[in-house]
Amino acid sequence: MGGELYSQRREIKYIVPLVKALAIEKQLDRLLQRDGHCTDSPYLVKSVYFDSVNQIDFAEKLAGVSDRKKVRLRIYDGDASLCKLEIKQKSNDLQQKLSLIVSMPDAVELLHGNVKVLQKYFNSSRTSRIAYGIMMQGLYRPVVQIAYDRLAYKYPMYDTRVTLDMNVRSSESNMDIFSPDVCYTPILWGNVVLEVKYSGKLMGFLSALFTQFHLTQGAYSKYCAGRSVYYGFNY
């Protein structure tokens, strides 16, 4: 464990009605290659987001701050062998993502608030030191679990990736990312999140596809949408 991943791409998002998303899926199947993890059906993505004691990441997103970050722990299809602690930093539509692969026991420790477990990765991982500084200084703790079913497509030029995230749901009471029995609340009734990530420029045929379906770019955040209990709490 302790491997690192790094990516820097532009990211744009659209909220798409389910019926329209199904039509877009058919076009994407014609134009792009599916990710190997979803050749037959979507794969499950589960993330637990952390925030500071004063909810700084949540507040900055709501305030529309252009330079902001999110810290999350993520697994795919319930696979405990690949747990990624990620720092996602955004400046307008430019996204930088630092990822640290951690063991399942260490992921559990993080979910229990033990940030010091990251110290064992210090010698081999710069990301672990960055995450440790952020989480210790801000007293970060897990605040919401988000899950959804993803179809992913890829195109080799400009490191292009298109995803359709369906059945987006959240839990603010259960942070056990490894549990198969989380009681989730749907947060996007009848809608799908379409995300496009690319380096350099967006391919013309994709831009034409989005224009064909009259899509309007937005700034949707699954993290913020999943925190309805916190947001609605009158204190």
C-alpha positions as CSV (number, residue, x, y, z in Angstrom):
1,M,0.0,0.0,0.0
2,G,1.0,3.6,-0.2
3,G,1.0,4.0,-4.0
4,E,0.2,7.5,-5.3
5,L,-1.8,8.7,-8.2
6,Y,-1.9,12.2,-9.7
7,S,-4.1,13.8,-12.3
8,Q,-4.8,17.3,-13.5
9,R,-7.7,17.9,-16.0
10,R,-10.5,20.3,-16.7
11,E,-13.9,19.2,-15.5
12,I,-17.4,20.2,-16.5
13,K,-20.7,18.9,-15.2
14,Y,-24.3,18.7,-16.4
15,I,-27.4,17.6,-14.6
16,V,-29.4,15.5,-17.1
17,P,-33.0,14.1,-16.8
18,L,-32.9,10.3,-16.8
19,V,-34.7,9.9,-20.1
20,K,-32.3,12.2,-21.8
21,A,-29.3,10.5,-20.1
22,L,-30.4,7.1,-21.6
23,A,-30.3,8.7,-25.1
24,I,-26.9,10.2,-24.4
25,E,-25.7,6.8,-23.2
26,K,-26.6,5.3,-26.6
27,Q,-24.6,8.0,-28.4
28,L,-21.6,7.6,-26.1
29,D,-21.6,3.8,-26.7
30,R,-21.4,4.6,-30.4
31,L,-18.6,7.2,-30.0
32,L,-16.4,6.1,-27.2
33,Q,-15.0,3.0,-25.5
34,R,-16.4,2.0,-22.1
35,D,-14.2,1.6,-19.1
36,G,-13.3,-2.0,-18.5
37,H,-15.1,-2.0,-15.2
38,C,-18.5,-1.3,-16.7
39,T,-18.6,-3.1,-20.1
40,D,-21.9,-4.8,-19.1
41,S,-23.3,-2.7,-16.3
42,P,-22.5,0.4,-14.1
43,Y,-20.0,-0.1,-11.2
44,L,-20.6,1.2,-7.7
45,V,-18.7,4.1,-6.3
46,K,-18.8,4.8,-2.6
47,S,-17.1,7.8,-1.0
48,V,-16.9,9.2,2.5
49,Y,-16.2,12.9,2.6
50,F,-14.3,14.6,5.5
51,D,-14.6,18.2,6.6
52,S,-13.1,20.4,9.2
53,V,-14.5,21.2,12.6
54,N,-15.9,24.5,11.2
55,Q,-17.1,22.9,7.9
56,I,-14.7,25.0,5.8
57,D,-14.9,22.9,2.6
58,F,-18.7,22.9,2.7
59,A,-18.9,26.6,3.3
60,E,-16.5,27.5,0.6
61,K,-18.4,25.5,-2.0
62,L,-21.7,27.1,-1.0
63,A,-20.0,30.6,-1.2
64,G,-18.7,29.9,-4.7
65,V,-15.1,30.2,-3.8
66,S,-13.1,29.5,-7.0
67,D,-10.1,27.8,-5.3
68,R,-11.3,25.1,-3.0
69,K,-10.7,21.4,-2.0
70,K,-12.4,18.3,-0.8
71,V,-11.0,15.3,1.1
72,R,-12.6,11.9,0.6
73,L,-12.0,8.2,1.0
74,R,-13.2,6.1,-2.0
75,I,-13.8,2.5,-2.9
76,Y,-15.2,0.8,-6.0
77,D,-17.7,-2.1,-6.1
78,G,-17.1,-2.7,-2.4
79,D,-13.6,-3.8,-3.1
80,A,-11.6,-3.3,0.1
81,S,-8.3,-4.0,-1.7
82,L,-8.4,-0.6,-3.4
83,C,-9.1,2.2,-0.9
84,K,-8.1,5.7,-2.1
85,L,-7.7,8.8,0.1
86,E,-8.1,11.7,-2.3
87,I,-7.5,15.4,-2.1
88,K,-9.5,17.1,-4.9
89,Q,-8.5,20.7,-5.5
90,K,-10.3,22.9,-7.9
91,S,-9.7,26.3,-9.4
92,N,-12.7,27.2,-11.5
93,D,-13.0,24.3,-14.0
94,L,-9.4,23.1,-13.5
95,Q,-9.2,20.0,-11.3
96,Q,-6.1,18.5,-9.6
97,K,-6.5,15.2,-7.7
98,L,-3.9,13.6,-5.4
99,S,-4.7,10.0,-4.4
100,L,-3.1,7.8,-1.8
101,I,-3.8,4.1,-1.8
102,V,-4.3,2.9,1.8
103,S,-5.0,-0.5,3.3
104,M,-8.5,-1.4,4.5
105,P,-7.4,-1.4,8.2
106,D,-5.9,2.1,7.8
107,A,-9.1,3.3,5.9
108,V,-11.1,2.1,8.9
109,E,-8.8,4.1,11.3
110,L,-9.4,7.2,9.2
111,L,-13.1,6.7,9.4
112,H,-12.7,6.5,13.2
113,G,-10.9,9.8,13.2
114,N,-7.3,8.5,13.6
115,V,-5.5,10.7,11.1
116,K,-2.1,9.7,12.6
117,V,-2.3,6.4,10.8
118,L,-1.1,8.4,7.7
119,Q,2.3,8.8,9.3
120,K,3.3,5.3,8.3
121,Y,3.1,6.4,4.6
122,F,5.3,9.5,5.1
123,N,8.5,8.1,3.8
124,S,7.1,7.0,0.5
125,S,4.2,9.4,-0.1
126,R,4.1,13.2,-0.4
127,T,0.3,13.0,-0.6
128,S,0.1,11.4,2.8
129,R,2.0,14.3,4.3
130,I,-0.3,16.9,2.6
131,A,-3.4,15.0,3.7
132,Y,-2.1,14.7,7.2
133,G,-1.4,18.5,7.4
134,I,-4.8,19.4,6.1
135,M,-6.7,16.9,8.3
136,M,-4.8,17.5,11.5
137,Q,-4.9,21.3,11.2
138,G,-8.6,21.5,10.5
139,L,-9.6,18.6,12.8
140,Y,-11.2,16.8,9.8
141,R,-13.7,14.0,10.4
142,P,-16.1,12.0,8.2
143,V,-19.3,13.8,7.6
144,V,-21.2,12.1,4.8
145,Q,-21.2,9.0,2.7
146,I,-22.1,9.3,-1.0
147,A,-22.8,6.3,-3.3
148,Y,-23.8,6.1,-7.0
149,D,-23.7,3.8,-10.0
150,R,-21.3,4.9,-12.7
151,L,-20.9,4.3,-16.4
152,A,-17.5,5.5,-17.6
153,Y,-16.2,6.2,-21.1
154,K,-12.7,7.0,-22.3
155,Y,-11.1,8.5,-25.3
156,P,-7.3,8.6,-25.8
157,M,-6.8,12.1,-27.0
158,Y,-6.5,14.8,-24.3
159,D,-7.0,12.1,-21.7
160,T,-10.7,12.4,-22.1
161,R,-13.1,10.7,-19.7
162,V,-16.9,10.9,-19.7
163,T,-19.0,9.5,-16.8
164,L,-22.7,9.1,-16.1
165,D,-23.5,8.9,-12.4
166,M,-26.9,7.4,-11.6
167,N,-28.9,6.7,-8.5
168,V,-26.9,9.2,-6.4
169,R,-27.6,8.7,-2.7
170,S,-26.2,9.7,0.6
171,S,-26.1,8.9,4.3
172,E,-25.1,11.4,7.0
173,S,-25.5,8.8,9.8
174,N,-23.4,5.8,8.6
175,M,-19.8,6.3,7.6
176,D,-19.0,2.6,7.2
177,I,-17.9,2.6,3.6
178,F,-17.4,-1.1,3.7
179,S,-20.9,-2.0,4.9
180,P,-23.4,-3.4,2.3
181,D,-26.3,-2.4,4.5
182,V,-26.2,1.4,4.6
183,C,-29.6,3.2,4.6
184,Y,-29.2,5.9,1.9
185,T,-31.4,8.8,0.9
186,P,-31.8,9.6,-2.8
187,I,-30.5,13.1,-3.6
188,L,-31.1,13.3,-7.4
189,W,-34.7,12.2,-8.2
190,G,-34.9,11.3,-11.8
191,N,-31.6,12.9,-12.8
192,V,-28.1,11.8,-13.7
193,V,-24.8,13.7,-13.3
194,L,-22.8,13.8,-16.5
195,E,-19.1,14.7,-16.0
196,V,-16.5,15.4,-18.6
197,K,-12.8,15.5,-17.8
198,Y,-10.1,16.3,-20.3
199,S,-6.6,17.8,-20.6
200,G,-6.0,20.5,-23.2
201,K,-9.3,20.9,-25.1
202,L,-12.7,19.2,-25.4
203,M,-13.1,17.1,-28.5
204,G,-15.4,18.7,-31.1
205,F,-17.6,15.7,-31.5
206,L,-18.3,15.7,-27.8
207,S,-19.1,19.4,-27.7
208,A,-21.5,18.8,-30.6
209,L,-23.2,16.0,-28.8
210,F,-23.8,18.1,-25.7
211,T,-25.1,20.9,-27.9
212,Q,-27.4,18.4,-29.6
213,F,-29.0,17.5,-26.3
214,H,-29.2,21.2,-25.2
215,L,-27.1,20.6,-22.0
216,T,-26.3,23.5,-19.7
217,Q,-23.1,23.4,-17.7
218,G,-23.5,23.6,-13.9
219,A,-21.5,23.5,-10.7
220,Y,-23.3,20.6,-9.0
221,S,-21.6,19.0,-5.9
222,K,-22.6,15.5,-4.8
223,Y,-20.9,16.3,-1.5
224,C,-23.0,19.4,-0.7
225,A,-26.2,17.8,-2.1
226,G,-25.7,14.9,0.2
227,R,-25.6,17.1,3.4
228,S,-29.2,18.1,3.5
229,V,-29.6,17.2,7.2
230,Y,-26.6,19.4,8.2
231,Y,-27.7,22.2,5.8
232,G,-31.3,22.2,7.1
233,F,-30.3,22.0,10.8
234,N,-31.4,25.2,12.5
235,Y,-28.9,26.0,15.2
